[in-house]
Amino acid sequence: MNIGVFFGSRSPEHDVSIITGELVISELKKLGHNITPVYIGKDGQWYVDEEIGSLKFFKNFANMDYKNFAKIYLDLEQSKGKMVLKKKGFNGKEFVIDLAFPAFHGAFGEDGTIQGLFEIFNLPYVGCDLTSSAITMDKILTKLLYQKHNIPTVDFIYFDLGDWQANKASILERCKKELVWPMFVKPPRLGSSIGIVKVKSEDSLESAIEVALQYGNRVLVENGVNNLKDVTCAVLGNENPKTSLVQESSFSDDLFSYEDKYLTDGGTQLGNATTNLVIPANIPDDVTKTIQDLSIKIYKLFACSGTARIDFLYDAASQQIYANEINTMPGTLYHHLWKASGIEMEELLKELINLAIEKYKNEVKYIHTFQSNLLQQANSIKLQIKEDNN
């Protein structure tokens, strides 16, 4: 079986995706798998080559001439139950992918777009399907589903660019009336804390909303949490998922920033930082159990599969738990949390591949076509339409 690892893409989280993709490639090679690295550039161009399967390559990639890479194309005729990519030119090399391992973060990859392509070609792939990926990518839809199913989440409002342009004053007044300071202003379809601003007073609310609108046409504004502990639980499985330990992430700024997650001391979300990670979280045992149970409930509600990470906000004073975001492709698979929970990277990858195959086999059992005589009646239907128009 040849595994294609897909990473990069047109997303603000592009660089984080490269790190996840290269880690997955390296570890899968150790397991003896044949790997095809598939990198999608910030310009949307696809690249397939052995040399891009190394993180060292990307340290100088910005200075390289894209013209040095052979153009590739997708062979639609052969891509049935597999994906066939070919380099252009005489006797261009062919890459056959039997199973896809998407390692994207954010838009154009983690949001259901690439999953839809895999499903069109009936190609098995690791992780959540199109629907769960698309819904969980949107923080607004996620929170609306939380509310519908009585899952605790902080109070929020949302609006789009048209609403904002039509009546800024009304929206600002609504924020002040329905929410409390501090508030968090977020682009609803981004991750890694990109574009998020903590607002402590009315003076900076408008500018924070303008920042969020640079990343999309909708904005989410929500309450902050006092006495905050930022905690996370990872989930693994299909129909009978299991949870990791609960992780607590500490930070000194107004929010758990991109720098905290990926740069400071090697990056908390990459599993390198140790000073701001507590595993297991420093919370009561009954709270840990509640968070793990909620994680399973949320995972099943959104029909997740393979793996996901569920983030929570915990008020240590009131002991109130608020469900926050769902991440269907955690950075570097959150292997550090699984390791602390007793599952090494090798076992994690094996299980993810097995879960992908299991999901694929279950899916092909279902009927996807429908037999009818509609086309045989097409001429008479067309005639009837003409008569009605007359």
Contacts in CASP RR format, 6 or more apart in sequence:
PFRMAT RR
TARGET T0000
AUTHOR 0000-0000-0000
METHOD contacts of the structure
MODEL  1
MNIGVFFGSRSPEHDVSIITGELVISELKKLGHNITPVYIGKDGQWYVDE
EIGSLKFFKNFANMDYKNFAKIYLDLEQSKGKMVLKKKGFNGKEFVIDLA
FPAFHGAFGEDGTIQGLFEIFNLPYVGCDLTSSAITMDKILTKLLYQKHN
IPTVDFIYFDLGDWQANKASILERCKKELVWPMFVKPPRLGSSIGIVKVK
SEDSLESAIEVALQYGNRVLVENGVNNLKDVTCAVLGNENPKTSLVQESS
FSDDLFSYEDKYLTDGGTQLGNATTNLVIPANIPDDVTKTIQDLSIKIYK
LFACSGTARIDFLYDAASQQIYANEINTMPGTLYHHLWKASGIEMEELLK
ELINLAIEKYKNEVKYIHTFQSNLLQQANSIKLQIKEDNN
1 33 0 8 1.000
1 34 0 8 1.000
1 98 0 8 1.000
1 99 0 8 1.000
2 33 0 8 1.000
2 34 0 8 1.000
2 35 0 8 1.000
2 36 0 8 1.000
2 95 0 8 1.000
2 96 0 8 1.000
2 97 0 8 1.000
2 98 0 8 1.000
2 99 0 8 1.000
3 28 0 8 1.000
3 33 0 8 1.000
3 34 0 8 1.000
3 35 0 8 1.000
3 36 0 8 1.000
3 97 0 8 1.000
3 98 0 8 1.000
3 99 0 8 1.000
3 100 0 8 1.000
3 101 0 8 1.000
3 353 0 8 1.000
4 35 0 8 1.000
4 36 0 8 1.000
4 37 0 8 1.000
4 38 0 8 1.000
4 83 0 8 1.000
4 97 0 8 1.000
4 99 0 8 1.000
4 100 0 8 1.000
4 101 0 8 1.000
5 21 0 8 1.000
5 24 0 8 1.000
5 25 0 8 1.000
5 28 0 8 1.000
5 35 0 8 1.000
5 36 0 8 1.000
5 37 0 8 1.000
5 38 0 8 1.000
5 101 0 8 1.000
5 103 0 8 1.000
6 38 0 8 1.000
6 40 0 8 1.000
6 100 0 8 1.000
6 101 0 8 1.000
6 102 0 8 1.000
6 103 0 8 1.000
6 104 0 8 1.000
6 109 0 8 1.000
6 114 0 8 1.000
7 17 0 8 1.000
7 18 0 8 1.000
7 20 0 8 1.000
7 21 0 8 1.000
7 22 0 8 1.000
7 24 0 8 1.000
7 37 0 8 1.000
7 38 0 8 1.000
7 39 0 8 1.000
7 40 0 8 1.000
7 102 0 8 1.000
7 103 0 8 1.000
7 104 0 8 1.000
8 14 0 8 1.000
8 17 0 8 1.000
8 18 0 8 1.000
8 21 0 8 1.000
8 39 0 8 1.000
8 40 0 8 1.000
8 41 0 8 1.000
8 42 0 8 1.000
8 103 0 8 1.000
8 104 0 8 1.000
9 17 0 8 1.000
9 40 0 8 1.000
9 41 0 8 1.000
9 42 0 8 1.000
9 44 0 8 1.000
9 104 0 8 1.000
9 106 0 8 1.000
9 107 0 8 1.000
9 108 0 8 1.000
9 109 0 8 1.000
9 114 0 8 1.000
10 40 0 8 1.000
10 41 0 8 1.000
10 42 0 8 1.000
10 43 0 8 1.000
10 44 0 8 1.000
10 107 0 8 1.000
10 108 0 8 1.000
11 17 0 8 1.000
11 104 0 8 1.000
11 105 0 8 1.000
11 106 0 8 1.000
11 107 0 8 1.000
11 108 0 8 1.000
11 109 0 8 1.000
11 110 0 8 1.000
12 106 0 8 1.000
12 107 0 8 1.000
12 190 0 8 1.000
12 191 0 8 1.000
12 192 0 8 1.000
12 194 0 8 1.000
12 215 0 8 1.000
13 105 0 8 1.000
13 106 0 8 1.000
13 190 0 8 1.000
13 191 0 8 1.000
13 192 0 8 1.000
13 194 0 8 1.000
14 41 0 8 1.000
14 42 0 8 1.000
16 105 0 8 1.000
16 192 0 8 1.000
16 262 0 8 1.000
16 269 0 8 1.000
16 331 0 8 1.000
17 103 0 8 1.000
17 104 0 8 1.000
17 105 0 8 1.000
17 106 0 8 1.000
18 39 0 8 1.000
18 55 0 8 1.000
18 58 0 8 1.000
19 55 0 8 1.000
19 270 0 8 1.000
19 331 0 8 1.000
19 332 0 8 1.000
20 103 0 8 1.000
20 105 0 8 1.000
20 329 0 8 1.000
20 331 0 8 1.000
20 332 0 8 1.000
20 333 0 8 1.000
21 37 0 8 1.000
21 103 0 8 1.000
22 53 0 8 1.000
22 54 0 8 1.000
22 55 0 8 1.000
22 58 0 8 1.000
23 332 0 8 1.000
23 333 0 8 1.000
23 335 0 8 1.000
24 101 0 8 1.000
24 103 0 8 1.000
24 333 0 8 1.000
24 349 0 8 1.000
25 35 0 8 1.000
25 37 0 8 1.000
25 53 0 8 1.000
27 345 0 8 1.000
27 346 0 8 1.000
27 349 0 8 1.000
28 35 0 8 1.000
28 101 0 8 1.000
28 349 0 8 1.000
29 35 0 8 1.000
30 346 0 8 1.000
31 346 0 8 1.000
31 349 0 8 1.000
31 350 0 8 1.000
35 53 0 8 1.000
36 48 0 8 1.000
36 85 0 8 1.000
36 95 0 8 1.000
36 97 0 8 1.000
37 48 0 8 1.000
37 49 0 8 1.000
37 50 0 8 1.000
37 52 0 8 1.000
37 53 0 8 1.000
38 46 0 8 1.000
38 47 0 8 1.000
38 48 0 8 1.000
38 85 0 8 1.000
38 97 0 8 1.000
39 46 0 8 1.000
39 47 0 8 1.000
39 48 0 8 1.000
39 52 0 8 1.000
40 46 0 8 1.000
40 47 0 8 1.000
40 108 0 8 1.000
41 47 0 8 1.000
44 108 0 8 1.000
45 66 0 8 1.000
46 72 0 8 1.000
46 85 0 8 1.000
47 69 0 8 1.000
47 72 0 8 1.000
48 72 0 8 1.000
48 85 0 8 1.000
48 87 0 8 1.000
48 95 0 8 1.000
49 69 0 8 1.000
49 70 0 8 1.000
51 57 0 8 1.000
52 58 0 8 1.000
70 87 0 8 1.000
70 88 0 8 1.000
70 89 0 8 1.000
70 92 0 8 1.000
71 87 0 8 1.000
71 88 0 8 1.000
72 85 0 8 1.000
72 86 0 8 1.000
72 87 0 8 1.000
72 88 0 8 1.000
72 95 0 8 1.000
73 85 0 8 1.000
73 86 0 8 1.000
73 88 0 8 1.000
74 83 0 8 1.000
74 84 0 8 1.000
74 85 0 8 1.000
75 84 0 8 1.000
75 85 0 8 1.000
75 86 0 8 1.000
75 94 0 8 1.000
78 84 0 8 1.000
79 121 0 8 1.000
79 123 0 8 1.000
80 121 0 8 1.000
80 122 0 8 1.000
81 121 0 8 1.000
81 122 0 8 1.000
81 123 0 8 1.000
82 96 0 8 1.000
82 97 0 8 1.000
82 98 0 8 1.000
82 121 0 8 1.000
82 123 0 8 1.000
83 96 0 8 1.000
83 97 0 8 1.000
83 100 0 8 1.000
83 118 0 8 1.000
83 121 0 8 1.000
83 123 0 8 1.000
84 94 0 8 1.000
84 95 0 8 1.000
84 96 0 8 1.000
84 97 0 8 1.000
85 94 0 8 1.000
85 95 0 8 1.000
85 97 0 8 1.000
86 92 0 8 1.000
86 93 0 8 1.000
86 94 0 8 1.000
86 95 0 8 1.000
87 93 0 8 1.000
87 94 0 8 1.000
97 123 0 8 1.000
98 123 0 8 1.000
98 124 0 8 1.000
99 123 0 8 1.000
99 124 0 8 1.000
99 125 0 8 1.000
99 126 0 8 1.000
99 353 0 8 1.000
99 356 0 8 1.000
99 357 0 8 1.000
100 114 0 8 1.000
100 118 0 8 1.000
100 123 0 8 1.000
100 124 0 8 1.000
100 125 0 8 1.000
100 126 0 8 1.000
101 125 0 8 1.000
101 126 0 8 1.000
101 352 0 8 1.000
101 353 0 8 1.000
101 356 0 8 1.000
102 109 0 8 1.000
102 110 0 8 1.000
102 114 0 8 1.000
102 115 0 8 1.000
102 118 0 8 1.000
102 125 0 8 1.000
102 126 0 8 1.000
102 127 0 8 1.000
102 329 0 8 1.000
103 329 0 8 1.000
104 110 0 8 1.000
104 114 0 8 1.000
104 329 0 8 1.000
105 191 0 8 1.000
105 192 0 8 1.000
105 329 0 8 1.000
105 331 0 8 1.000
106 137 0 8 1.000
106 189 0 8 1.000
106 190 0 8 1.000
106 191 0 8 1.000
107 113 0 8 1.000
107 137 0 8 1.000
107 189 0 8 1.000
107 190 0 8 1.000
108 114 0 8 1.000
109 115 0 8 1.000
109 133 0 8 1.000
110 133 0 8 1.000
110 137 0 8 1.000
110 328 0 8 1.000
110 329 0 8 1.000
111 133 0 8 1.000
111 134 0 8 1.000
111 137 0 8 1.000
111 189 0 8 1.000
112 130 0 8 1.000
112 133 0 8 1.000
112 134 0 8 1.000
112 137 0 8 1.000
115 125 0 8 1.000
115 128 0 8 1.000
115 129 0 8 1.000
115 130 0 8 1.000
115 133 0 8 1.000
116 130 0 8 1.000
118 124 0 8 1.000
118 125 0 8 1.000
119 129 0 8 1.000
119 130 0 8 1.000
122 364 0 8 1.000
124 356 0 8 1.000
124 357 0 8 1.000
124 359 0 8 1.000
124 360 0 8 1.000
125 356 0 8 1.000
125 360 0 8 1.000
126 306 0 8 1.000
126 352 0 8 1.000
126 353 0 8 1.000
126 355 0 8 1.000
126 356 0 8 1.000
127 305 0 8 1.000
127 306 0 8 1.000
127 307 0 8 1.000
127 328 0 8 1.000
127 329 0 8 1.000
127 352 0 8 1.000
127 355 0 8 1.000
127 356 0 8 1.000
127 359 0 8 1.000
128 136 0 8 1.000
128 303 0 8 1.000
128 304 0 8 1.000
128 305 0 8 1.000
128 306 0 8 1.000
128 308 0 8 1.000
128 328 0 8 1.000
128 329 0 8 1.000
129 303 0 8 1.000
129 305 0 8 1.000
129 359 0 8 1.000
131 303 0 8 1.000
132 302 0 8 1.000
132 303 0 8 1.000
132 304 0 8 1.000
132 305 0 8 1.000
132 328 0 8 1.000
133 328 0 8 1.000
135 141 0 8 1.000
135 142 0 8 1.000
135 145 0 8 1.000
135 302 0 8 1.000
136 142 0 8 1.000
136 302 0 8 1.000
136 304 0 8 1.000
136 308 0 8 1.000
136 325 0 8 1.000
136 326 0 8 1.000
136 327 0 8 1.000
136 328 0 8 1.000
137 189 0 8 1.000
137 328 0 8 1.000
138 188 0 8 1.000
138 189 0 8 1.000
139 186 0 8 1.000
139 188 0 8 1.000
139 189 0 8 1.000
139 220 0 8 1.000
139 325 0 8 1.000
140 158 0 8 1.000
140 188 0 8 1.000
140 218 0 8 1.000
140 220 0 8 1.000
142 302 0 8 1.000
142 325 0 8 1.000
142 326 0 8 1.000
143 153 0 8 1.000
143 156 0 8 1.000
143 220 0 8 1.000
143 222 0 8 1.000
145 151 0 8 1.000
145 301 0 8 1.000
145 302 0 8 1.000
146 152 0 8 1.000
146 153 0 8 1.000
146 298 0 8 1.000
146 323 0 8 1.000
147 153 0 8 1.000
149 301 0 8 1.000
151 294 0 8 1.000
151 297 0 8 1.000
151 298 0 8 1.000
151 301 0 8 1.000
151 323 0 8 1.000
152 320 0 8 1.000
152 321 0 8 1.000
152 322 0 8 1.000
152 323 0 8 1.000
153 322 0 8 1.000
153 323 0 8 1.000
153 324 0 8 1.000
154 222 0 8 1.000
154 223 0 8 1.000
154 224 0 8 1.000
154 225 0 8 1.000
154 313 0 8 1.000
154 322 0 8 1.000
154 324 0 8 1.000
155 178 0 8 1.000
155 179 0 8 1.000
155 222 0 8 1.000
155 223 0 8 1.000
156 179 0 8 1.000
156 220 0 8 1.000
156 221 0 8 1.000
156 222 0 8 1.000
156 223 0 8 1.000
157 174 0 8 1.000
157 175 0 8 1.000
157 178 0 8 1.000
157 179 0 8 1.000
157 220 0 8 1.000
157 221 0 8 1.000
157 222 0 8 1.000
158 188 0 8 1.000
158 218 0 8 1.000
158 219 0 8 1.000
158 220 0 8 1.000
158 221 0 8 1.000
159 171 0 8 1.000
159 218 0 8 1.000
159 219 0 8 1.000
160 217 0 8 1.000
160 218 0 8 1.000
160 219 0 8 1.000
161 213 0 8 1.000
161 216 0 8 1.000
161 217 0 8 1.000
161 218 0 8 1.000
162 217 0 8 1.000
163 171 0 8 1.000
164 171 0 8 1.000
164 209 0 8 1.000
164 213 0 8 1.000
164 219 0 8 1.000
168 206 0 8 1.000
171 209 0 8 1.000
172 202 0 8 1.000
172 205 0 8 1.000
172 206 0 8 1.000
175 183 0 8 1.000
175 205 0 8 1.000
175 221 0 8 1.000
176 202 0 8 1.000
179 221 0 8 1.000
179 222 0 8 1.000
179 223 0 8 1.000
180 223 0 8 1.000
180 224 0 8 1.000
181 199 0 8 1.000
181 200 0 8 1.000
181 201 0 8 1.000
182 198 0 8 1.000
182 199 0 8 1.000
182 200 0 8 1.000
182 224 0 8 1.000
182 254 0 8 1.000
183 198 0 8 1.000
183 199 0 8 1.000
183 205 0 8 1.000
183 221 0 8 1.000
183 222 0 8 1.000
183 223 0 8 1.000
183 224 0 8 1.000
184 196 0 8 1.000
184 197 0 8 1.000
184 198 0 8 1.000
184 199 0 8 1.000
184 221 0 8 1.000
184 222 0 8 1.000
184 223 0 8 1.000
184 224 0 8 1.000
184 255 0 8 1.000
185 196 0 8 1.000
185 197 0 8 1.000
185 199 0 8 1.000
185 205 0 8 1.000
185 208 0 8 1.000
185 209 0 8 1.000
185 211 0 8 1.000
185 212 0 8 1.000
185 219 0 8 1.000
185 220 0 8 1.000
185 221 0 8 1.000
186 195 0 8 1.000
186 196 0 8 1.000
186 212 0 8 1.000
186 219 0 8 1.000
186 220 0 8 1.000
186 221 0 8 1.000
186 222 0 8 1.000
187 194 0 8 1.000
187 195 0 8 1.000
187 196 0 8 1.000
187 212 0 8 1.000
187 213 0 8 1.000
187 214 0 8 1.000
187 215 0 8 1.000
187 216 0 8 1.000
187 218 0 8 1.000
187 219 0 8 1.000
187 220 0 8 1.000
188 218 0 8 1.000
188 219 0 8 1.000
188 220 0 8 1.000
189 215 0 8 1.000
189 216 0 8 1.000
189 218 0 8 1.000
190 196 0 8 1.000
190 215 0 8 1.000
191 325 0 8 1.000
191 327 0 8 1.000
192 258 0 8 1.000
192 261 0 8 1.000
192 262 0 8 1.000
192 269 0 8 1.000
193 255 0 8 1.000
193 256 0 8 1.000
193 257 0 8 1.000
193 258 0 8 1.000
193 260 0 8 1.000
193 261 0 8 1.000
194 215 0 8 1.000
194 258 0 8 1.000
195 211 0 8 1.000
195 212 0 8 1.000
195 214 0 8 1.000
195 215 0 8 1.000
196 212 0 8 1.000
196 255 0 8 1.000
197 204 0 8 1.000
197 208 0 8 1.000
197 211 0 8 1.000
197 212 0 8 1.000
198 224 0 8 1.000
198 254 0 8 1.000
198 255 0 8 1.000
199 205 0 8 1.000
199 208 0 8 1.000
209 219 0 8 1.000
209 221 0 8 1.000
212 219 0 8 1.000
212 220 0 8 1.000
213 219 0 8 1.000
224 313 0 8 1.000
225 313 0 8 1.000
225 314 0 8 1.000
225 315 0 8 1.000
225 320 0 8 1.000
225 322 0 8 1.000
226 315 0 8 1.000
226 317 0 8 1.000
227 315 0 8 1.000
227 316 0 8 1.000
227 317 0 8 1.000
227 318 0 8 1.000
228 313 0 8 1.000
228 314 0 8 1.000
228 315 0 8 1.000
228 316 0 8 1.000
229 248 0 8 1.000
229 281 0 8 1.000
229 282 0 8 1.000
229 283 0 8 1.000
229 313 0 8 1.000
229 314 0 8 1.000
229 315 0 8 1.000
229 316 0 8 1.000
230 248 0 8 1.000
230 249 0 8 1.000
230 250 0 8 1.000
230 251 0 8 1.000
230 256 0 8 1.000
230 311 0 8 1.000
230 313 0 8 1.000
230 314 0 8 1.000
231 246 0 8 1.000
231 247 0 8 1.000
231 248 0 8 1.000
231 249 0 8 1.000
231 281 0 8 1.000
231 283 0 8 1.000
231 291 0 8 1.000
231 311 0 8 1.000
231 312 0 8 1.000
231 313 0 8 1.000
231 314 0 8 1.000
232 246 0 8 1.000
232 247 0 8 1.000
232 248 0 8 1.000
232 249 0 8 1.000
232 309 0 8 1.000
232 310 0 8 1.000
232 311 0 8 1.000
232 312 0 8 1.000
232 334 0 8 1.000
232 337 0 8 1.000
233 243 0 8 1.000
233 244 0 8 1.000
233 245 0 8 1.000
233 246 0 8 1.000
233 247 0 8 1.000
233 291 0 8 1.000
233 292 0 8 1.000
233 295 0 8 1.000
233 309 0 8 1.000
233 310 0 8 1.000
233 312 0 8 1.000
234 243 0 8 1.000
234 244 0 8 1.000
234 307 0 8 1.000
234 308 0 8 1.000
234 309 0 8 1.000
234 310 0 8 1.000
234 330 0 8 1.000
234 334 0 8 1.000
234 337 0 8 1.000
234 338 0 8 1.000
234 341 0 8 1.000
235 241 0 8 1.000
235 242 0 8 1.000
235 243 0 8 1.000
235 244 0 8 1.000
235 295 0 8 1.000
235 296 0 8 1.000
235 299 0 8 1.000
235 304 0 8 1.000
235 307 0 8 1.000
235 308 0 8 1.000
235 309 0 8 1.000
235 310 0 8 1.000
236 242 0 8 1.000
236 243 0 8 1.000
236 244 0 8 1.000
236 306 0 8 1.000
236 307 0 8 1.000
236 338 0 8 1.000
236 343 0 8 1.000
236 348 0 8 1.000
236 351 0 8 1.000
236 352 0 8 1.000
236 355 0 8 1.000
237 305 0 8 1.000
237 306 0 8 1.000
237 307 0 8 1.000
237 351 0 8 1.000
237 355 0 8 1.000
238 305 0 8 1.000
238 306 0 8 1.000
238 355 0 8 1.000
238 358 0 8 1.000
238 359 0 8 1.000
238 362 0 8 1.000
241 296 0 8 1.000
241 299 0 8 1.000
241 300 0 8 1.000
241 304 0 8 1.000
243 292 0 8 1.000
243 295 0 8 1.000
243 296 0 8 1.000
244 334 0 8 1.000
244 337 0 8 1.000
244 338 0 8 1.000
244 340 0 8 1.000
244 341 0 8 1.000
244 343 0 8 1.000
245 279 0 8 1.000
245 280 0 8 1.000
245 281 0 8 1.000
245 288 0 8 1.000
245 337 0 8 1.000
245 340 0 8 1.000
245 341 0 8 1.000
246 279 0 8 1.000
246 280 0 8 1.000
246 281 0 8 1.000
246 283 0 8 1.000
246 288 0 8 1.000
246 291 0 8 1.000
246 292 0 8 1.000
247 277 0 8 1.000
247 278 0 8 1.000
247 279 0 8 1.000
247 280 0 8 1.000
247 281 0 8 1.000
247 337 0 8 1.000
247 340 0 8 1.000
248 277 0 8 1.000
248 278 0 8 1.000
248 279 0 8 1.000
248 280 0 8 1.000
248 281 0 8 1.000
248 282 0 8 1.000
248 283 0 8 1.000
249 256 0 8 1.000
249 260 0 8 1.000
249 268 0 8 1.000
249 276 0 8 1.000
249 277 0 8 1.000
249 278 0 8 1.000
250 276 0 8 1.000
250 277 0 8 1.000
250 278 0 8 1.000
251 257 0 8 1.000
251 260 0 8 1.000
251 276 0 8 1.000
253 260 0 8 1.000
256 268 0 8 1.000
260 267 0 8 1.000
260 268 0 8 1.000
260 273 0 8 1.000
260 276 0 8 1.000
261 267 0 8 1.000
261 268 0 8 1.000
261 269 0 8 1.000
261 270 0 8 1.000
262 268 0 8 1.000
262 269 0 8 1.000
262 270 0 8 1.000
264 273 0 8 1.000
264 276 0 8 1.000
265 272 0 8 1.000
265 273 0 8 1.000
265 274 0 8 1.000
265 275 0 8 1.000
265 276 0 8 1.000
266 272 0 8 1.000
266 273 0 8 1.000
267 273 0 8 1.000
268 276 0 8 1.000
268 277 0 8 1.000
269 330 0 8 1.000
269 331 0 8 1.000
269 332 0 8 1.000
269 334 0 8 1.000
270 331 0 8 1.000
270 332 0 8 1.000
270 336 0 8 1.000
271 277 0 8 1.000
271 332 0 8 1.000
271 335 0 8 1.000
271 336 0 8 1.000
277 336 0 8 1.000
279 336 0 8 1.000
279 337 0 8 1.000
279 340 0 8 1.000
280 288 0 8 1.000
280 340 0 8 1.000
281 288 0 8 1.000
283 291 0 8 1.000
283 314 0 8 1.000
283 316 0 8 1.000
284 319 0 8 1.000
287 314 0 8 1.000
287 319 0 8 1.000
287 321 0 8 1.000
290 321 0 8 1.000
291 312 0 8 1.000
291 314 0 8 1.000
291 321 0 8 1.000
294 310 0 8 1.000
294 312 0 8 1.000
294 321 0 8 1.000
294 323 0 8 1.000
295 310 0 8 1.000
298 310 0 8 1.000
298 323 0 8 1.000
298 326 0 8 1.000
299 308 0 8 1.000
299 310 0 8 1.000
302 308 0 8 1.000
302 326 0 8 1.000
304 326 0 8 1.000
304 328 0 8 1.000
305 355 0 8 1.000
305 359 0 8 1.000
306 352 0 8 1.000
306 355 0 8 1.000
306 356 0 8 1.000
306 359 0 8 1.000
307 328 0 8 1.000
307 330 0 8 1.000
307 333 0 8 1.000
307 334 0 8 1.000
307 352 0 8 1.000
308 326 0 8 1.000
308 327 0 8 1.000
308 328 0 8 1.000
308 330 0 8 1.000
309 326 0 8 1.000
309 327 0 8 1.000
309 330 0 8 1.000
309 334 0 8 1.000
310 323 0 8 1.000
310 325 0 8 1.000
310 326 0 8 1.000
310 327 0 8 1.000
311 324 0 8 1.000
311 325 0 8 1.000
311 326 0 8 1.000
311 327 0 8 1.000
312 321 0 8 1.000
312 322 0 8 1.000
312 323 0 8 1.000
312 324 0 8 1.000
313 321 0 8 1.000
313 322 0 8 1.000
313 324 0 8 1.000
314 320 0 8 1.000
314 321 0 8 1.000
314 322 0 8 1.000
315 322 0 8 1.000
333 345 0 8 1.000
333 348 0 8 1.000
333 349 0 8 1.000
333 352 0 8 1.000
335 345 0 8 1.000
335 348 0 8 1.000
338 344 0 8 1.000
338 345 0 8 1.000
338 348 0 8 1.000
339 345 0 8 1.000
343 351 0 8 1.000
END
